[in-house]
Amino acid sequence: MRPWQSRDFTYVDDVVQANLLCLEKQLRKGEVLNIAAGRPVTINELAGVIIRKLGKSRMKPKHTASRAGDIRYSYADITKARTNLGYSPQFTIESGIAWSLIGSPNGMMC
């Protein structure tokens, strides 16, 4: 992936929150909602967060050539999920990475 490519990374607990909200709401059958963080993050930003959380300041990301068919930019519009479900992502890229690396405050891995 190239350093400028972006994705809308979503922490699993936010997806769980959205699923629970779907169970509470009366949505039309087959209703489609985007569940995401609602913020694009570049591959460079992601690498920087991981490097900082690991405390490996000397580590540098290695970028390779894009592959055929790679998506350059991915960013979900979560307006419909906010409106219809009351969905609001709780995890930033920083907090999601931290929880993934060290687990929850009670020592359980997420």
LOPAKE-207722 format. One record per atom (N, C-alpha, C, O): atom name; y, x, z. Coordinates in Angstrom, 2 decimals. Each point is the difference from the previous one (the first is absolute). Layout:
N
PT/CA/Y/X/Z
...
! end
This chain:
110
PT/N/-1.18/0.84/0.00
PT/CA/1.18/-0.84/0.00
PT/C/1.24/0.88/0.00
PT/O/0.01/1.10/0.56
PT/N/0.99/-1.60/-1.18
PT/CA/1.26/0.72/-0.04
PT/C/0.81/-0.31/1.25
PT/O/-0.14/-1.08/0.56
PT/N/1.00/2.02/-0.10
PT/CA/0.73/-0.18/1.26
PT/C/0.97/-1.17/0.00
PT/O/0.33/-0.51/1.07
PT/N/0.12/0.08/-2.23
PT/CA/0.98/-1.08/-0.08
PT/C/-0.65/-1.36/-0.14
PT/O/0.69/-1.02/0.09
PT/N/-2.01/0.98/-0.32
PT/CA/-0.67/-1.30/-0.07
PT/C/0.10/-0.68/1.35
PT/O/0.06/0.66/1.04
PT/N/-0.04/-1.97/-1.05
PT/CA/0.13/-0.72/1.28
PT/C/-1.02/-1.12/0.10
PT/O/-0.52/-0.52/-0.99
PT/N/0.25/0.17/2.23
PT/CA/-0.90/-1.11/0.33
PT/C/0.61/-0.76/1.16
PT/O/0.84/0.52/0.74
PT/N/-1.27/-1.74/-0.58
PT/CA/0.43/-0.82/1.13
PT/C/-1.17/0.01/0.99
PT/O/-0.80/-0.94/0.04
PT/N/0.71/2.00/0.75
PT/CA/-1.12/0.17/0.94
PT/C/0.10/-1.03/1.12
PT/O/1.08/-0.23/0.55
PT/N/-2.21/-0.37/-0.22
PT/CA/-0.04/-1.07/0.99
PT/C/-1.03/0.34/1.06
PT/O/-1.15/0.29/-0.32
PT/N/1.55/-0.33/1.58
PT/CA/-0.93/0.29/1.08
PT/C/-0.94/-1.19/0.21
PT/O/0.42/-1.15/-0.12
PT/N/-1.66/1.42/0.43
PT/CA/-1.03/-1.03/0.10
PT/C/0.36/-1.09/1.02
PT/O/-0.32/-1.17/-0.24
PT/N/0.97/1.50/1.34
PT/CA/0.36/-1.02/0.98
PT/C/0.99/-1.02/-0.57
PT/O/0.00/-1.16/0.41
PT/N/0.85/1.59/-1.34
PT/CA/0.90/-0.94/-0.66
PT/C/-0.78/-0.96/-0.90
PT/O/0.35/-1.18/-0.10
PT/N/-1.39/1.66/-0.54
PT/CA/-0.85/-0.86/-0.82
PT/C/-0.73/-1.01/0.89
PT/O/-0.13/-1.17/-0.36
PT/N/-0.34/1.63/1.51
PT/CA/-0.66/-0.90/0.96
PT/C/0.98/-1.07/0.46
PT/O/-0.34/-1.18/0.05
PT/N/1.57/1.58/0.28
PT/CA/1.03/-0.95/0.40
PT/C/0.19/-1.07/-1.08
PT/O/0.07/-1.19/0.32
PT/N/0.02/1.60/-1.57
PT/CA/0.19/-0.94/-1.10
PT/C/-1.17/-0.96/-0.12
PT/O/0.19/-1.20/-0.24
PT/N/-1.41/1.70/0.40
PT/CA/-1.17/-0.87/-0.07
PT/C/-0.01/-1.02/1.13
PT/O/-0.35/-1.16/-0.22
PT/N/0.73/1.58/1.41
PT/CA/0.07/-0.94/1.12
PT/C/1.08/-1.05/-0.23
PT/O/-0.20/-1.17/0.33
PT/N/1.32/1.57/-0.89
PT/CA/1.06/-0.96/-0.31
PT/C/-0.48/-1.00/-1.05
PT/O/0.34/-1.18/0.06
PT/N/-1.13/1.64/-1.02
PT/CA/-0.55/-0.90/-1.02
PT/C/-0.89/-1.07/0.62
PT/O/-0.03/-1.15/-0.46
PT/N/-0.69/1.52/1.50
PT/CA/-0.86/-0.97/0.67
PT/C/0.80/-1.09/0.71
PT/O/-0.48/-1.12/0.15
PT/N/1.68/1.46/0.29
PT/CA/0.85/-0.94/0.73
PT/C/0.80/-0.93/-0.92
PT/O/0.35/-1.10/0.41
PT/N/-0.08/1.53/-1.62
PT/CA/0.88/-0.75/-0.90
PT/C/-0.81/-0.84/-0.97
PT/O/-1.16/0.28/-0.29
PT/N/1.79/-1.32/-0.20
PT/CA/-0.60/-0.85/-1.02
PT/C/0.55/0.43/-1.36
PT/O/1.06/-0.48/-0.42
PT/N/-1.76/1.36/-0.25
PT/CA/0.40/0.45/-1.32
PT/C/-0.83/-0.71/-1.06
PT/O/-1.11/-0.45/0.27
PT/N/1.66/0.36/-1.46
PT/CA/-0.77/-0.59/-1.11
PT/C/-1.21/0.88/-0.29
PT/O/0.07/1.22/0.11
PT/N/-1.16/-1.85/-0.47
PT/CA/-1.20/0.75/-0.37
PT/C/0.34/0.91/-1.18
PT/O/0.59/-0.45/-0.98
PT/N/-0.95/1.70/1.09
PT/CA/0.25/0.96/-1.06
PT/C/1.40/0.60/0.02
PT/O/0.37/0.74/-0.91
PT/N/0.41/-1.05/1.95
PT/CA/1.36/0.56/0.12
PT/C/-0.09/1.52/0.05
PT/O/-0.82/0.56/0.73
PT/N/1.65/0.11/-1.49
PT/CA/-0.01/1.46/-0.07
PT/C/1.25/0.55/0.70
PT/O/1.12/-0.38/-0.32
PT/N/-1.35/1.29/1.25
PT/CA/1.09/0.64/0.74
PT/C/-0.21/1.50/-0.02
PT/O/-1.14/0.47/0.11
PT/N/2.20/0.28/-0.24
PT/CA/-0.08/1.45/0.11
PT/C/0.09/0.39/1.47
PT/O/0.96/-0.36/0.69
PT/N/-1.95/1.10/-0.23
PT/CA/0.02/0.51/1.38
PT/C/0.13/1.51/-0.12
PT/O/-0.88/0.68/-0.51
PT/N/2.00/-0.17/1.00
PT/CA/0.29/1.42/-0.11
PT/C/1.05/0.36/1.03
PT/O/0.43/-0.84/0.79
PT/N/-0.02/2.09/-0.81
PT/CA/1.05/0.44/0.91
PT/C/1.37/-0.42/-0.50
PT/O/0.95/-0.13/0.78
PT/N/-0.84/-0.07/-2.10
PT/CA/1.28/-0.40/-0.56
PT/C/0.96/1.15/-0.19
PT/O/1.21/-0.18/-0.09
PT/N/-1.77/1.40/0.03
PT/CA/0.83/1.20/-0.17
PT/C/-0.80/1.05/-0.77
PT/O/-1.09/0.38/0.41
PT/N/1.64/0.09/-1.53
PT/CA/-0.71/1.04/-0.73
PT/C/0.11/1.35/0.72
PT/O/1.03/0.31/0.58
PT/N/-2.09/0.46/-0.61
PT/CA/-0.04/1.34/0.60
PT/C/-0.50/0.96/-1.08
PT/O/-1.05/-0.23/-0.59
PT/N/1.81/1.29/0.36
PT/CA/-0.45/0.98/-1.00
PT/C/-1.16/0.82/0.58
PT/O/-0.19/0.08/1.21
PT/N/-0.55/0.52/-2.11
PT/CA/-1.11/0.86/0.42
PT/C/0.54/1.17/0.82
PT/O/-0.65/0.44/0.95
PT/N/1.82/0.08/-1.32
PT/CA/0.61/1.07/0.79
PT/C/0.34/-0.47/1.41
PT/O/-0.23/0.73/0.96
PT/N/0.77/-1.95/-0.83
PT/CA/0.30/-0.54/1.33
PT/C/-1.28/-0.13/0.83
PT/O/-0.04/0.37/1.17
PT/N/-1.00/-0.90/-1.78
PT/CA/-1.28/-0.17/0.69
PT/C/-0.53/1.35/0.48
PT/O/-0.41/0.15/1.15
PT/N/0.43/0.84/-2.04
PT/CA/-0.47/1.33/0.37
PT/C/0.83/0.56/1.15
PT/O/-0.55/0.60/0.92
PT/N/1.87/-0.79/-0.97
PT/CA/0.87/0.49/1.06
PT/C/-0.30/-0.63/1.35
PT/O/0.00/0.68/1.03
PT/N/-0.25/-1.98/-1.03
PT/CA/-0.34/-0.69/1.25
PT/C/-1.31/0.55/0.57
PT/O/-0.08/0.28/1.20
PT/N/-0.91/-0.14/-2.04
PT/CA/-1.30/0.51/0.47
PT/C/0.15/1.42/0.54
PT/O/-0.53/0.32/1.06
PT/N/1.24/0.53/-1.78
PT/CA/0.21/1.38/0.44
PT/C/0.71/0.04/1.35
PT/O/-0.40/0.76/0.88
PT/N/1.44/-1.56/-0.72
PT/CA/0.73/-0.04/1.28
PT/C/-0.89/-0.51/1.13
PT/O/-0.02/0.58/1.08
PT/N/-0.72/-1.66/-1.34
PT/CA/-0.85/-0.58/1.06
PT/C/-1.12/0.96/0.41
PT/O/-0.44/-0.01/1.15
PT/N/-0.02/0.82/-2.09
PT/CA/-1.03/0.99/0.32
PT/C/0.58/1.26/0.62
PT/O/-0.74/0.84/0.53
PT/N/2.07/-0.69/-0.58
PT/CA/0.63/1.20/0.53
PT/C/-0.30/1.23/-0.83
PT/O/-0.09/1.11/0.53
PT/N/-0.07/-1.29/-1.82
PT/CA/-0.37/1.11/-0.91
PT/C/1.16/0.32/-0.93
PT/O/-0.12/-0.16/-1.21
PT/N/1.23/0.60/1.76
PT/CA/1.22/0.20/-0.78
PT/C/-0.17/1.00/-1.15
PT/O/0.77/-0.04/-0.96
PT/N/-1.74/0.91/1.04
PT/CA/-0.21/0.98/-1.07
PT/C/-0.83/-0.57/-1.15
PT/O/-0.06/0.59/-1.08
PT/N/-0.56/-1.71/1.31
PT/CA/-0.83/-0.63/-1.03
PT/C/0.90/-0.57/-1.10
PT/O/1.02/-0.62/0.28
PT/N/-1.41/0.84/-1.52
PT/CA/0.75/-0.51/-1.15
PT/C/-0.94/-0.86/-0.87
PT/O/-1.14/0.38/-0.23
PT/N/1.62/-1.50/-0.23
PT/CA/-0.85/-0.83/-0.85
PT/C/-0.25/0.66/-1.35
PT/O/0.84/0.73/-0.52
PT/N/-1.99/-1.00/-0.04
PT/CA/-0.34/0.50/-1.33
PT/C/0.00/-1.21/-0.94
PT/O/-0.75/-0.95/0.20
PT/N/1.58/1.01/-1.21
PT/CA/0.11/-1.10/-0.95
PT/C/-0.79/0.35/-1.27
PT/O/0.03/1.13/-0.48
PT/N/-0.71/-2.11/-0.02
PT/CA/-0.76/0.18/-1.24
PT/C/0.59/-0.91/-1.07
PT/O/0.85/-0.84/0.28
PT/N/-1.31/1.03/-1.48
PT/CA/0.49/-0.81/-1.12
PT/C/-0.40/-1.46/0.21
PT/O/-1.04/-0.30/0.59
PT/N/1.87/-0.58/-1.08
PT/CA/-0.32/-1.42/0.04
PT/C/-1.24/-0.26/-0.85
PT/O/-0.24/0.69/-0.99
PT/N/-0.52/-1.68/1.39
PT/CA/-1.17/-0.40/-0.77
PT/C/0.38/-1.14/-0.94
PT/O/0.94/-0.75/0.27
PT/N/-1.66/0.64/-1.33
PT/CA/0.23/-1.11/-0.94
PT/C/-0.13/-1.31/0.76
PT/O/-0.98/-0.22/0.71
PT/N/1.96/-0.65/-0.87
PT/CA/-0.06/-1.31/0.65
PT/C/0.60/-0.04/1.39
PT/O/0.09/-1.07/0.60
PT/N/0.33/2.23/-0.06
PT/CA/0.63/0.00/1.33
PT/C/1.24/-0.88/0.01
PT/O/0.78/0.00/-0.96
PT/N/-0.61/-0.74/2.01
PT/CA/1.20/-0.81/0.18
PT/C/1.07/0.92/0.56
PT/O/-0.24/0.71/0.97
PT/N/1.42/-0.73/-1.57
PT/CA/1.07/0.89/0.47
PT/C/0.69/-0.54/1.24
PT/O/0.26/0.74/0.94
PT/N/0.03/-2.02/-0.96
PT/CA/0.73/-0.60/1.12
PT/C/-0.67/-1.32/0.39
PT/O/-0.31/-0.82/-0.87
PT/N/0.08/0.63/2.14
PT/CA/-0.60/-1.23/0.48
PT/C/0.78/-0.47/1.22
PT/O/0.13/0.72/0.99
PT/N/0.38/-1.93/-1.07
PT/CA/0.83/-0.55/1.07
PT/C/-0.17/-1.51/-0.02
PT/O/0.36/-0.65/-0.97
PT/N/-0.89/0.10/2.04
PT/CA/-0.30/-1.42/0.06
PT/C/1.19/-0.81/0.51
PT/O/0.68/0.40/0.94
PT/N/-0.44/-1.53/-1.57
PT/CA/1.01/-0.94/0.47
PT/C/-0.68/-0.92/1.02
PT/O/-0.83/-0.83/-0.38
PT/N/1.17/0.98/1.65
PT/CA/-0.66/-0.79/1.05
PT/C/0.82/-1.21/0.44
PT/O/-0.27/-0.59/1.05
PT/N/1.27/0.22/-1.84
PT/CA/0.87/-1.12/0.35
PT/C/-0.80/-1.28/0.25
PT/O/0.25/-0.71/0.97
PT/N/-1.20/0.42/-1.84
PT/CA/-0.79/-1.23/0.13
PT/C/-0.83/0.01/1.29
PT/O/-0.14/-1.04/0.65
PT/N/-0.41/2.17/-0.28
PT/CA/-0.78/0.11/1.24
PT/C/0.92/-0.17/1.22
PT/O/-0.38/-0.63/0.98
PT/N/1.56/1.19/-1.06
PT/CA/0.98/-0.17/1.10
PT/C/0.36/-1.48/0.15
PT/O/0.02/-0.53/1.11
PT/N/0.27/-0.12/-2.23
PT/CA/0.44/-1.39/0.01
PT/C/-1.14/-0.96/0.38
PT/O/0.19/-0.85/0.86
PT/N/-1.33/0.99/-1.49
PT/CA/-1.10/-0.96/0.19
PT/C/-0.84/0.25/1.25
PT/O/-0.58/-0.93/0.56
PT/N/0.53/2.18/-0.13
PT/CA/-0.85/0.33/1.16
PT/C/0.79/0.44/1.23
PT/O/-0.50/-0.07/1.12
PT/N/1.71/0.51/-1.32
PT/CA/0.73/0.64/1.09
PT/C/-0.49/1.43/0.17
PT/O/0.17/0.60/1.07
PT/N/-0.77/-0.04/-2.13
PT/CA/-0.54/1.35/0.03
PT/C/1.12/1.03/0.08
PT/O/1.00/-0.09/-0.71
PT/N/-1.19/1.06/1.58
PT/CA/0.94/1.10/0.12
PT/C/-0.80/1.26/0.36
PT/O/-0.58/0.07/1.08
PT/N/0.54/0.91/-1.97
PT/CA/-0.75/1.21/0.30
PT/C/0.50/0.66/1.28
PT/O/1.21/0.10/0.23
PT/N/-2.13/0.33/0.59
PT/CA/0.34/0.61/1.29
PT/C/-0.10/1.52/-0.02
PT/O/0.57/0.68/0.86
PT/N/-1.27/-0.14/-1.84
PT/CA/-0.25/1.44/-0.04
PT/C/0.78/0.67/-1.13
PT/O/-0.03/-0.46/-1.14
PT/N/0.73/1.53/1.47
PT/CA/0.63/0.84/-1.01
PT/C/-1.05/0.99/-0.49
PT/O/-1.09/0.08/0.56
PT/N/1.41/0.67/-1.58
PT/CA/-0.93/1.03/-0.46
PT/C/-0.23/1.02/1.11
PT/O/-1.11/0.50/0.16
PT/N/2.16/-0.19/0.60
PT/CA/-0.13/0.98/1.09
PT/C/-0.92/-0.51/1.11
PT/O/-0.88/0.74/0.46
PT/N/1.08/-1.98/-0.03
PT/CA/-0.83/-0.51/1.10
PT/C/-1.44/-0.24/-0.45
PT/O/-0.94/0.21/0.76
PT/N/0.77/-0.66/-2.00
PT/CA/-1.37/-0.20/-0.50
PT/C/-0.78/1.29/-0.10
PT/O/-1.17/0.05/0.37
PT/N/1.82/1.00/-0.86
PT/CA/-0.65/1.31/-0.08
PT/C/-0.30/0.52/1.41
PT/O/-1.09/0.52/0.25
PT/N/2.03/-0.66/0.67
PT/CA/-0.22/0.47/1.37
PT/C/-1.21/-0.70/0.62
PT/O/-0.85/0.65/0.60
PT/N/0.79/-1.97/-0.73
PT/CA/-1.13/-0.73/0.57
PT/C/-1.31/0.38/-0.68
PT/O/-1.05/0.05/0.65
PT/N/1.10/0.22/-1.94
PT/CA/-1.21/0.40/-0.72
PT/C/-0.49/1.38/0.45
PT/O/-1.20/0.25/0.05
PT/N/2.13/0.63/0.28
PT/CA/-0.37/1.36/0.39
PT/C/-0.40/0.12/1.47
PT/O/-0.94/0.73/0.33
PT/N/1.64/-1.43/0.56
PT/CA/-0.26/0.20/1.42
PT/C/-0.61/-1.21/0.69
PT/O/-0.45/0.09/1.15
PT/N/0.43/-1.22/-1.82
PT/CA/-0.55/-1.19/0.63
PT/C/1.04/-0.71/0.84
PT/O/1.15/0.43/0.09
PT/N/-1.56/-1.52/0.51
PT/CA/0.90/-0.82/0.79
PT/C/0.30/0.65/1.35
PT/O/-0.70/0.93/0.40
PT/N/1.73/-1.41/0.29
PT/CA/0.34/0.57/1.31
PT/C/-1.15/-0.04/1.00
PT/O/-0.06/0.84/0.89
PT/N/-0.87/-1.80/-1.03
PT/CA/-1.11/-0.07/0.95
PT/C/-1.18/0.88/-0.43
PT/O/-1.08/-0.06/0.58
PT/N/1.33/0.88/-1.62
PT/CA/-1.03/0.95/-0.42
PT/C/-0.98/-0.53/-1.02
PT/O/-0.85/0.75/-0.47
PT/N/0.96/-2.01/0.10
PT/CA/-0.92/-0.57/-0.99
PT/C/0.55/0.28/-1.39
PT/O/1.20/-0.14/-0.24
PT/N/-2.06/0.53/-0.65
PT/CA/0.43/0.21/-1.39
PT/C/0.16/-1.36/-0.65
PT/O/-0.74/-0.93/0.29
PT/N/1.71/0.83/-1.18
PT/CA/0.25/-1.25/-0.72
PT/C/-0.78/-0.02/-1.28
PT/O/0.07/-0.96/-0.75
! end
